Amino acid sequence: MLREKFQLKIGDRKIALGERTLVMGVLNVTPDSFSDGGRYFSPDRAVEHGLEMARQGADWIDVGGESTRPGSRPVPPEEELRRVVPVIQALHKRLPSVPISIDTTKAEVAEAAVRAGAAILNDVSGLRFDAGIAEVARLHRAPLVLMHMRGRPENMQQKPFAKSLWRAVRDGLERSIRAALDAGVRRSQLIIDPGLGFGKSRRQNFEILAGLERLKELHLPVLVGTSRKSFVQAIVGGEGLIPDAKVGPRLASASGRPKGRPYILFGKGSRERGGLPYLPIGDAAAVAAGILAGAHIVRVHDVGAMMPAVRIADAVLNAVIG
């Protein structure tokens, strides 16, 4: 349960990792995100939401302009830039003490985002889609998050899944780490993410949470993102680790009728479309599990709702240490 301690340099500041969990607030500037359905596609609304997450306790804000939901397709870099650059500029001006990360797989977007005020790069492809992101990290000495993903968003949830989960995750992350180091990125700049929900079965996602300490062998800070993922909501809804396996009562809709799989639908009208309300208690449980298993950073959408779980999990870790 003990977390290895690290020091991360973000701009001119040094941030301690491992003493407490850092919270990354997710800000999707997309019309088709699985998590918020375009709620913050407007730059003004996106900026206001970023400010609110900072008020709620986010340690940094992760801005993304391209959906990576299962089945999604990439957008042109020009469109991604149009979405994220004004938001990053405005947030950097109004929140100069809160680091901003850019969630992108394109070096062109990463470079423009850094020039607009972003200080951290978050690459869900682990440098597989555009190795040039490593060069951007090297030039600007920006921290770089390397995530493991099987395939691409448009096909990552198509079977078969990896037979040896931990071999796939470890080998994939090691390839990404080597690519970054070979490009001249300092090891002290790197953060790893096992990629929960990205090309894994429901059971495999929970296997990663249960065995997160295996990543200690890589001696790098660990980030996990369970927020608003269907594998969490399915369990909350009464399903088992295997899809369609019932383990408890299903969630009910507003009319009281039982529903099927509780895949997430957000925003006004979600119930009218046959969706279920999002229940943050499941995310809070998953966040706490990730922290207790060794995560240094958690990536969340609902910062205010997750902070109690983060604080309790940190208190447990501190009690073990003390």
C-alpha positions as CSV (number, residue, x, y, z in Angstrom):
1,M,0.0,0.0,0.0
2,L,3.0,2.3,0.3
3,R,3.6,4.7,-2.6
4,E,7.0,5.4,-3.9
5,K,7.9,9.1,-3.7
6,F,8.7,11.2,-6.7
7,Q,9.4,14.8,-7.5
8,L,7.8,16.2,-10.7
9,K,9.0,19.5,-12.2
10,I,6.1,21.5,-13.8
11,G,7.5,24.7,-15.2
12,D,9.4,26.4,-12.5
13,R,7.7,24.4,-9.7
14,K,8.6,21.1,-8.1
15,I,5.6,19.0,-7.1
16,A,5.9,16.1,-4.6
17,L,4.2,12.9,-5.7
18,G,3.3,10.2,-3.2
19,E,2.7,12.3,-0.1
20,R,-0.9,12.9,-1.1
21,T,-2.9,12.0,-4.2
22,L,-3.0,14.7,-6.9
23,V,-6.4,15.2,-8.7
24,M,-6.5,15.8,-12.4
25,G,-9.8,17.5,-13.5
26,V,-11.0,16.4,-16.9
27,L,-12.2,19.1,-19.3
28,N,-13.5,17.7,-22.6
29,V,-13.9,20.4,-25.3
30,T,-15.7,18.0,-27.6
31,P,-19.2,17.5,-29.0
32,D,-19.2,13.7,-28.7
33,S,-17.4,12.7,-25.5
34,F,-18.8,9.6,-23.8
35,S,-18.6,11.3,-20.4
36,D,-20.4,14.6,-20.9
37,G,-22.0,14.6,-24.3
38,G,-20.6,18.0,-25.4
39,R,-21.7,19.8,-22.3
40,Y,-18.5,22.0,-22.4
41,F,-18.0,22.3,-26.1
42,S,-18.6,26.1,-25.9
43,P,-15.3,27.8,-24.9
44,D,-17.0,30.0,-22.4
45,R,-18.6,27.1,-20.6
46,A,-15.4,25.0,-20.8
47,V,-13.4,27.8,-19.1
48,E,-16.1,28.3,-16.4
49,H,-16.1,24.6,-15.7
50,G,-12.3,24.5,-15.5
51,L,-12.4,27.4,-12.9
52,E,-15.0,25.5,-11.0
53,M,-12.9,22.3,-10.9
54,A,-10.0,24.4,-9.6
55,R,-12.2,25.8,-6.8
56,Q,-13.3,22.3,-5.9
57,G,-9.7,21.2,-5.4
58,A,-8.3,20.0,-8.8
59,D,-4.4,20.1,-8.8
60,W,-4.4,20.5,-12.5
61,I,-6.8,20.6,-15.5
62,D,-6.6,18.2,-18.4
63,V,-8.0,19.8,-21.6
64,G,-8.9,17.5,-24.5
65,G,-10.3,18.3,-27.9
66,E,-10.7,14.8,-29.4
67,S,-13.0,12.1,-28.1
68,T,-11.4,8.7,-27.3
69,R,-14.6,6.9,-26.5
70,P,-14.9,3.4,-28.0
71,G,-15.7,3.6,-31.7
72,S,-14.7,7.3,-32.1
73,R,-12.6,8.5,-35.0
74,P,-9.8,11.1,-34.9
75,V,-10.5,14.7,-35.8
76,P,-8.1,16.8,-38.0
77,P,-5.5,18.7,-36.0
78,E,-6.9,22.0,-37.2
79,E,-10.2,21.3,-35.6
80,E,-8.6,20.0,-32.4
81,L,-6.5,23.2,-32.2
82,R,-9.6,25.3,-32.7
83,R,-11.3,23.6,-29.8
84,V,-8.5,23.6,-27.2
85,V,-6.2,26.6,-27.7
86,P,-8.7,29.3,-26.7
87,V,-9.7,27.4,-23.6
88,I,-6.0,26.8,-22.6
89,Q,-5.2,30.4,-23.1
90,A,-8.1,31.6,-21.0
91,L,-7.5,29.1,-18.2
92,H,-3.8,29.9,-18.1
93,K,-4.6,33.6,-17.8
94,R,-7.2,33.1,-15.0
95,L,-5.5,30.2,-13.2
96,P,-1.7,30.9,-13.5
97,S,-0.9,28.7,-10.5
98,V,-2.9,25.7,-11.7
99,P,-1.0,23.5,-14.3
100,I,-2.9,22.6,-17.5
101,S,-2.3,19.4,-19.4
102,I,-3.2,18.8,-23.0
103,D,-4.8,15.5,-23.8
104,T,-3.7,14.8,-27.4
105,T,-2.0,12.2,-29.6
106,K,-0.7,14.8,-32.1
107,A,2.6,16.6,-31.8
108,E,1.3,19.6,-33.7
109,V,-1.5,20.0,-31.1
110,A,0.9,19.4,-28.2
111,E,3.3,22.1,-29.4
112,A,0.5,24.7,-29.9
113,A,-1.0,23.8,-26.5
114,V,2.3,24.4,-24.7
115,R,2.7,27.7,-26.4
116,A,-0.8,28.6,-25.3
117,G,-0.1,27.8,-21.7
118,A,-0.2,24.0,-21.2
119,A,2.6,22.6,-19.1
120,I,1.9,18.8,-19.2
121,L,1.4,16.4,-22.1
122,N,-1.1,13.5,-21.8
123,D,-0.8,11.0,-24.7
124,V,-3.3,8.2,-24.5
125,S,-1.5,6.4,-27.3
126,G,1.8,6.2,-25.4
127,L,3.7,7.7,-28.4
128,R,2.3,5.1,-30.8
129,F,0.3,7.5,-32.9
130,D,2.8,10.3,-33.2
131,A,6.3,9.9,-31.7
132,G,6.9,13.6,-32.2
133,I,5.1,14.3,-28.9
134,A,8.3,13.1,-27.2
135,E,10.2,15.8,-29.0
136,V,7.7,18.4,-27.7
137,A,8.2,17.1,-24.2
138,R,12.0,17.2,-24.5
139,L,12.1,20.7,-26.0
140,H,9.8,22.2,-23.3
141,R,10.9,19.9,-20.5
142,A,7.2,19.1,-19.9
143,P,6.0,16.1,-17.9
144,L,4.6,13.4,-20.2
145,V,1.9,10.9,-19.4
146,L,2.2,7.7,-21.3
147,M,-0.9,5.5,-21.4
148,H,-1.4,1.9,-22.5
149,M,-4.0,1.4,-25.1
150,R,-4.8,-1.7,-27.2
151,G,-5.4,-0.7,-30.8
152,R,-7.2,2.6,-31.5
153,P,-10.4,4.1,-30.1
154,E,-12.3,3.0,-33.2
155,N,-11.5,-0.7,-32.6
156,M,-10.0,-1.0,-29.1
157,Q,-13.1,-2.7,-27.6
158,Q,-13.3,-5.3,-30.3
159,K,-12.5,-8.8,-29.2
160,P,-10.3,-10.8,-28.7
161,F,-8.7,-9.0,-25.7
162,A,-5.2,-9.8,-24.6
163,K,-4.8,-13.2,-23.1
164,S,-2.0,-12.1,-20.8
165,L,-3.2,-8.8,-19.5
166,W,-0.1,-7.8,-17.4
167,R,2.3,-8.8,-20.1
168,A,0.5,-6.6,-22.6
169,V,0.3,-3.7,-20.2
170,R,3.9,-3.9,-19.0
171,D,5.3,-4.5,-22.5
172,G,3.3,-1.7,-24.0
173,L,4.3,0.8,-21.3
174,E,8.0,-0.3,-21.5
175,R,7.9,0.4,-25.3
176,S,6.5,3.8,-24.6
177,I,9.0,4.6,-21.9
178,R,11.9,3.5,-24.2
179,A,10.6,5.6,-27.0
180,A,10.4,8.7,-24.8
181,L,13.9,8.1,-23.3
182,D,15.4,7.5,-26.8
183,A,13.9,10.8,-27.9
184,G,15.8,12.6,-25.0
185,V,12.9,12.9,-22.5
186,R,14.2,12.7,-19.0
187,R,12.9,9.8,-16.9
188,S,11.9,12.3,-14.2
189,Q,9.4,13.8,-16.6
190,L,7.5,10.5,-17.2
191,I,4.2,9.3,-15.7
192,I,2.5,6.0,-16.6
193,D,-1.2,5.2,-17.0
194,P,-2.3,1.6,-17.4
195,G,-5.3,2.7,-19.6
196,L,-8.4,1.5,-17.7
197,G,-11.2,1.1,-20.3
198,F,-8.9,1.3,-23.3
199,G,-8.9,-2.1,-25.0
200,K,-9.6,-4.2,-21.9
201,S,-12.5,-6.4,-20.9
202,R,-14.5,-5.5,-17.8
203,R,-12.8,-8.1,-15.7
204,Q,-9.3,-7.0,-16.9
205,N,-10.0,-3.4,-15.8
206,F,-10.7,-4.7,-12.3
207,E,-7.6,-6.9,-12.5
208,I,-5.6,-3.8,-13.1
209,L,-7.1,-2.0,-10.2
210,A,-6.5,-5.0,-8.0
211,G,-2.9,-5.5,-9.1
212,L,-1.8,-1.9,-9.6
213,E,1.2,-2.4,-7.4
214,R,2.8,-4.5,-10.1
215,L,3.6,-1.2,-11.9
216,K,6.0,-0.3,-9.1
217,E,8.6,-2.3,-11.0
218,L,8.7,0.5,-13.6
219,H,9.7,3.0,-10.8
220,L,7.5,5.8,-12.2
221,P,4.5,7.8,-10.9
222,V,1.2,6.1,-11.7
223,L,-2.0,7.8,-13.0
224,V,-5.3,6.1,-13.1
225,G,-8.6,7.1,-14.8
226,T,-11.7,5.3,-13.7
227,S,-14.0,8.3,-14.0
228,R,-17.4,7.7,-15.7
229,K,-16.2,4.5,-17.3
230,S,-18.8,1.9,-18.2
231,F,-17.0,-0.9,-16.5
232,V,-17.5,0.9,-13.1
233,Q,-21.1,1.8,-13.8
234,A,-21.9,-1.7,-14.9
235,I,-20.9,-3.0,-11.4
236,V,-22.8,-0.2,-9.7
237,G,-25.8,-1.2,-11.8
238,G,-25.8,-4.8,-10.5
239,E,-23.8,-6.6,-13.2
240,G,-20.9,-8.9,-12.6
241,L,-17.3,-9.0,-14.0
242,I,-18.6,-10.8,-17.0
243,P,-21.1,-8.8,-19.1
244,D,-24.7,-9.9,-18.7
245,A,-23.9,-11.7,-15.5
246,K,-26.3,-10.4,-12.8
247,V,-25.0,-10.2,-9.2
248,G,-27.7,-8.0,-7.7
249,P,-30.8,-5.9,-8.4
250,R,-30.6,-3.8,-11.5
251,L,-30.9,0.0,-11.2
252,A,-34.3,1.4,-12.0
253,S,-35.2,4.3,-14.2
254,A,-37.3,7.3,-13.1
255,S,-40.4,5.3,-13.9
256,G,-39.3,2.4,-11.6
257,R,-38.9,0.0,-14.5
258,P,-35.7,-2.1,-14.4
259,K,-33.2,-1.2,-17.1
260,G,-30.5,-3.1,-18.9
261,R,-26.9,-2.3,-18.9
262,P,-26.3,1.0,-17.2
263,Y,-24.0,2.5,-19.9
264,I,-23.7,6.2,-19.1
265,L,-25.8,8.9,-20.7
266,F,-25.4,12.4,-19.4
267,G,-27.1,15.7,-19.6
268,K,-30.7,16.7,-20.0
269,G,-32.9,14.2,-21.7
270,S,-30.7,11.2,-20.8
271,R,-33.7,9.4,-19.2
272,E,-35.9,10.3,-22.2
273,R,-33.3,8.5,-24.4
274,G,-33.6,5.5,-22.2
275,G,-30.5,6.2,-20.2
276,L,-29.8,5.9,-16.5
277,P,-28.6,8.7,-14.2
278,Y,-24.9,8.7,-13.6
279,L,-24.0,7.6,-10.0
280,P,-20.8,9.2,-8.7
281,I,-20.6,6.8,-5.8
282,G,-19.3,4.1,-8.1
283,D,-16.5,6.4,-9.3
284,A,-15.7,7.4,-5.7
285,A,-15.2,3.7,-4.8
286,A,-13.0,3.1,-7.8
287,V,-10.9,6.2,-7.1
288,A,-10.4,5.1,-3.5
289,A,-9.4,1.6,-4.7
290,G,-6.9,3.0,-7.2
291,I,-5.3,5.2,-4.5
292,L,-5.0,2.4,-2.0
293,A,-3.4,0.2,-4.7
294,G,-0.7,2.9,-5.3
295,A,-2.0,5.6,-7.7
296,H,-0.2,8.9,-7.4
297,I,-2.7,10.8,-9.6
298,V,-6.4,10.2,-10.3
299,R,-8.1,11.6,-13.4
300,V,-11.7,12.6,-12.6
301,H,-14.6,14.5,-14.1
302,D,-16.5,15.3,-10.8
303,V,-13.8,16.9,-8.7
304,G,-16.0,18.0,-5.9
305,A,-17.8,14.6,-5.6
306,M,-14.5,12.7,-5.6
307,M,-12.5,14.8,-3.1
308,P,-14.0,13.0,0.0
309,A,-13.0,9.6,-1.4
310,V,-9.5,10.9,-2.2
311,R,-9.0,12.3,1.3
312,I,-10.2,9.2,3.0
313,A,-7.9,7.0,0.9
314,D,-5.0,9.3,1.6
315,A,-5.8,9.1,5.3
316,V,-5.7,5.3,5.2
317,L,-2.3,5.4,3.5
318,N,-0.9,8.0,5.9
319,A,-2.1,5.8,8.8
320,V,-0.2,2.9,7.4
321,I,2.9,5.0,7.0
322,G,2.6,6.6,10.4
